[in-house]
């Protein structure tokens, strides 16, 4: 194999990789946006964040894995 043969193979590989990347990118754009689910009937109204002050105690529920919520506590350090 000559040097030009290696260069040609490298160009073909680079072109193929670029083409595949463009096709994958185009397929994600063509799929459209995700549909959001309707809110649950028992969805509580969120707390008004403007009422929070630094140092206020907070508690809540979260899910790290699965579907069983676990309680947590904390302290407000600020709001955005």
C-alpha positions in Angstrom: 0.0 0.0 0.0 1.2 3.4 -0.8 1.0 6.5 1.3 -1.7 8.0 -0.9 -3.8 4.8 -0.4 -3.6 5.4 3.4 -4.6 9.0 3.0 -7.5 8.0 0.8 -8.8 5.5 3.4 -8.4 8.1 6.2 -10.5 10.6 4.1 -13.2 8.0 3.4 -13.3 7.1 7.1 -13.6 10.8 8.1 -16.3 11.4 5.5 -18.3 8.4 6.6 -18.0 9.4 10.3 -19.1 12.9 9.5 -22.1 11.7 7.4 -23.2 9.3 10.2 -23.0 12.2 12.7 -25.1 14.4 10.5 -27.7 11.6 10.1 -27.9 11.0 13.8 -28.3 14.7 14.5 -31.0 15.1 11.9 -32.9 12.1 13.2 -33.0 13.7 16.7 -34.3 16.9 15.2 -36.9 15.2 13.1 -38.4 13.3 16.0 -40.1 16.5 17.3 -40.6 17.7 20.9 -41.5 15.5 23.8 -45.1 15.6 25.0 -45.7 16.6 28.6 -48.0 14.6 30.8 -51.1 16.1 32.3 -50.6 17.2 35.9 -51.9 14.8 38.5 -55.2 15.6 40.1 -53.7 15.8 43.6 -50.8 18.1 42.5 -50.4 20.7 45.3 -49.9 24.4 44.7 -46.2 25.3 45.0 -45.0 27.4 47.9 -44.5 31.1 47.2 -40.7 31.4 47.1 -40.8 35.1 47.7 -41.9 34.3 51.3 -38.7 32.4 52.0 -35.9 34.1 54.0 -32.3 32.8 54.6 -32.3 30.6 57.7 -35.9 29.3 57.3 -36.2 25.6 58.0 -37.6 23.6 55.1 -38.7 20.0 54.6 -39.9 18.1 51.6 -40.1 14.8 49.8 -37.9 13.5 47.0 -37.3 10.3 45.0 -33.7 9.3 44.2 -34.6 6.0 42.6 -37.9 4.1 42.3 -41.2 5.6 43.2 -41.2 5.8 47.0 -40.7 9.3 48.3 -38.2 9.9 51.1 -38.4 12.9 53.4 -35.6 15.5 53.7 -35.0 18.7 55.8 -32.8 21.7 55.2 -32.3 25.4 55.7 -32.8 28.2 53.1 -29.5 29.8 52.1 -31.1 32.0 49.4 -33.4 32.0 46.4 -32.9 32.8 42.8 
